[in-house]
């Protein structure tokens, strides 16, 4: 878990279950308006991590891949909170993203998990948490977190303490 610079964290996840558990730790501390961007190749662990985030946050129904519907909205029983999970893999461009209201979701006061953010980069706010997933081998994933902005530095530090006790 080397620290590259303030606001970053790297981790090697040994399996999909560990990736989901890490996501769960992040989900427990999400606040309204948080934007979490998940990048990486197909099968790199983005949706497993998002599923964990949803579990930690208390999402109903459980988070699954929104690839064919683009956006899944989740609620939680504890309050009136909503969590949006967006998969922009099939988004044809910025106009396509605007047509389903991605710009409004990113300004909303609910957490947003955004897979394939590079496909809609011009719409992204400067402040966010970027998470990059890379293959180490068939099971292990290299996960790199980068906080962009004060809120996300705070979020990453809280996550580091909850997930690793450090």
N, C-alpha and C positions, 0 to 999 in steps of 0.2 A: 504494500500500500504506500508507494513512494509519493511524496508531495512534490509535484513539479514546480509549482509556484502557488502563491495564495489564490484561493478560489478554484483549485483543481484537486482531483483525487483520481487515482487509478486503482483498479482492482482486477484480479483474475477470478472469475466465477468458475467453479469446477463442474457445474451441471445446471440444467434448466431449473431445478428446484431451488438451488442457491440464488440464481438470478431472480426468480420470483420472490424469494424471501427478502432480498435487497430492495426490490420494488415495494414490498409491503412496508418496510421501514420508512421509505420515503412517503408512501401514501398516508401513513399515520400523522405526518406533520405538514401536509399540504394545507395551504390557506386559500381562501377565495382569491381568484385572479392569478394564481401561479400558472406559469407556462413552462411545461417540460417538453423539450424537443428530443426525440429519440431517432438517432441516425445509425445506419449500418446496413449491410447487405441483407438479402432475403435469408431468413433462418438464423440471423445473428443474435437473436434474443430480445428484440424490441417488444414484441407482443407478450412474451413471457414476463418481462419486466413490468409492462403495462398491466398485465393481469394481477401481478403482485401489488402494484400501486393501488389498483381498484380494491383489492381485498383489504389492504391496510387502511384505506380511506373509508371503507364500508359500503362499496358500490353494490347496488341492486339494479338489474341482475349482474352477475359476475362479468368482468371485462373479457371480451373475446375480440378477435380481429374484425375491424370494421371495413375490411378491404372492399367489399362489394357495395356497402351502403355509405361509405366515406366517413360518416359521423355516427357514433353511438352516444346517446345521452344516458347517464346513470344517475340515480338518486340514492339517497341513503335514508334509512329508517330513523336515525337519530335526530335528524333535523330536516330542513327543506333544502339542503345543499344539493347541488348538481355538479357532476363531473362529465366533461366531454372528452371522448377519445376519437381522434381524427387520424385517418390513414390517407395521406395524400399521394400514395403510390400511383393511383390511377388518375390523378388530377392532370389534365392536359395543359395547364398553364394558369397564369394569374387570373385571367377572366373566368376560367372554370371555377377556381377557388372562390372568387367573389360571388359567383352565381349561387353557391350554396351557403354564403354568409360567413366564410372563414374569418374575414376581417372583423366582423361583429363578435364572433366567438372569442377572438383574441383580445378584444376590449371588454368583454363581459366580466363580471365579478365571480366567476366560477373557475376552478382549476381546469386546465386543458392539457391533455397528453397528445402530442403531435408526432406521428411517425412520418418519416420521409420529409422533414422540414426543408431540406435543400430544394425541393420542388416548388416551394412557395416562399422562398427566402425574402423577396421584396416586401412581403406582408408581415414578417416577423418583427416584434418589438426588439429593441436593443437589449433590454433587460429580460433575462430568461435563464433557465438551466438547460445547458446542452449536454446530452449524454450520447457518446459514441460507442457502438458495439462492434468489435472485430473478432473474427475467428482466431483462436489459438490452435485448436485442432477440432476434431469432431464433437467433443463434449465441452471443452473449456472456451470461455469467452473473455476477452480483454475489454473491460468497461472503463471508459474515461469520462469523468464528470468535469464540466467547466461552468462555473458560475459567472454570469454576466450581470453585474449590478449588485448594489448593497443588499437588497432583499435576498438575492440568490446566494450571495456569500454567506449570509446568516443561515439560510436553508441548508446549504451544503455542510456547514459546520455542525448544525444540529443533527443532520443525517449522519455525519461521520461519528459523532458521539453515540448515537442510538444504534448504528449498525456495527461499529467496531470498538466502541468504548474508548476511543482515542480522541 
